[in-house]
């Protein structure tokens, strides 16, 4: 049967789909002839009777594997077009390569059989609805899947066999390069690169922390050599913490050849689709690890010590001692252990601000009388003094050598940074000279290229680096003279003075402590006021120390009268006002200090006393300070104070020294008018009418026998007294004269 007879008129009315395939980007770049042959299938579809407009090329999946672990948008589009009945023909260079797994391949065959779609390749055309064609297509799919397995098996076998001999050339980290021989790995001949990597290991041996090495390099301005990919040029960048940690944890720098550090695994995701992921393996699971394979920056023993140090620096799991040395004052941080339950002791600080001292407590708590109590809680002052005394006693024989070694390390530390700066200047000079040589080789006619190289040469001039190098050389610590060495040796014999010197940081003390002491086990006997400290030295020796605890001090409490007064005042005033009232009364805090807003706020919160809130207006009027009440009533504040003293109006004062407050309501407002009603006379007239003194009139007003108001306007503003109408008319000289 000819090919044209398999394509019916019904199929020719639909579209022909060309599906080119390349499994990887490398194949797409190198196997260009195969890609061209697949695009040429358009002409074959036209020869079978399809017009050029009917032919659709789906090339979205070029460079993507077809093993089913990666989503292929192009294949999904092809399947949807077949399922919708839009496809009459599907063409490929090898139809079995449309899908490298049978699940995708058989799904496409089923859809093509239902929708009457023909599948074709270089060998011919096949109709999945025909039994013989379906059988042949199934065999091709199985062979394709087996072919992929065999190819991978052969390639992986060769790779693994070569890796077992240490000859497989994979990317080596910066600082190492491949030699000419099989499996030949050499140190980078670039002295600057080699020195930068070596400096990392030297500083870690001194500082004992990857983070401290990173901080030192940033502080000293030491650059890190970075190679973006294998074969790329070295670029110098500011180091990151992860770069430093990767150098310290990579066994290749210790002369080891490693292969198989990761593993590709297949799994099913949440949508039920097969996926692949890369899993990092532990060193015991690596497929190949060959020690002493090539020269390294450190040996195997040093590498193992470094890994143990890095592991001890990480935050330990619960109840385990260890962890990196931190900046706090607690000397036993990370190595103190509870002598009762064996848990790692936590650190807290107690005392007033600026005078805080470290203390230790066990995170385990016991339930006693429905309340939690610490398994153990103890201050660290006397405990740490006892531990330091034991440490200095053990270090006295080695104190002289330690002092001299410290001075040598200080000089070596600066020399290491200075050496890296010299190499950077040398590298900049070389780049500037190379750019200058290129500039001189350019023909004069190529002005554009010459100008570009000239600008590049100016940028590469190492003037700034040379100036920085000169400054660092001037700041280099000078070498100790014999006299200074003798003085240093004399000082080294007294480590106690060095330990307590202001220049010795808490971090330095803790690092020295951990060099000899691995664990400090604490136990407390409150009844005997005694603590027991068991020191476990590195090497297994144990030392037991007995430390007497201080007598408990009586609790310092604020007196109850002051607390009761704060409770009364808190509903009317804020913390600052309350502090002023207490100070005016001569009260003092529990520690004998003057009250402040912070002290009052702390007392109030500790005693659960609610704070001041602005009250809403009550039916009897709003309670206002004298100043605000005077503004509300339109009079001077001195007038209200005078009325308060004379007893005409009532005020409220929570305690002596507290501000006066007046309740402003309609009744009080009625006492302040613009004009005096009939029957109200000035104070002088009321004295004449009643025939009594001013003091007597004020007393009668206070007792309620006479009524009084205040006139806010007119020539005779002030107090008016209510007198009998007849008497007032008889003696009213102002009216007759007016």
Secondary structure, 3 states (H helix, E strand, C coil): CCHHHHCCHHHHCCEEEECCCCCCHHHHHHCHHHHHHHHCHHHHHHHCCCCHHHEEECCCCCCCCCCCCCCCHHHHHHHHHHHCCCEEEEECCCHHHHCCCHHHHHHHHHHHHHHCCEEEECCEEEECCCHHHHHHHHHHHHHHHHHHHHHHHHHHHHHHHHHHCCCCCCCCCCCEEECCCCCCEEECCCHHHHHHHHHHHHHHHHHCCHHHHHHHHHHHCCEEEEECCCCCCEEEEECCHHHHHHHHHCHHHHCCEEECCEEEEEEECCCCCEEEEEEECCHHHCCEEECCCCCCCCCHHHHHHHHHHHHHHCCCCCCCCCCCCCCCCCCCCCCEEECCCCCEEEEEEECCCCCCEEEEEECCEEEECCEEEECCEEECHHHHHHHHHHHHHHHHHHHHHHHHHHHHHHHHHHHHHHHHHHHHHHHHHHHHHHHHHHHHHCCCCCHHHHHHHHHHHHHHCCHHHHHHHHHHHHCCCCCCCHHHHHHHHHHHCCHHHHHCCCCCCHHHHHHHHHHHEEEEEEEEECCCCEEEEEEEECCCCEEEEEEECCCCCCCCCCCHHHHHHHHHHHCCCCHHHHHHHHHHCCCCCCCCCCCCHHHHHHHHHHCCCCCCCCCCCECCEEEEEHHHHHHHHCCCHHHHHHHHHHCCCCCECCCCCCCCEEEECHHHHCCEECCCCCCEEEHHHHHHHHCCCHHHHHHHHHHCCCCEEEECCCCCCEEEEECCHHHHHHCCHHHHHC
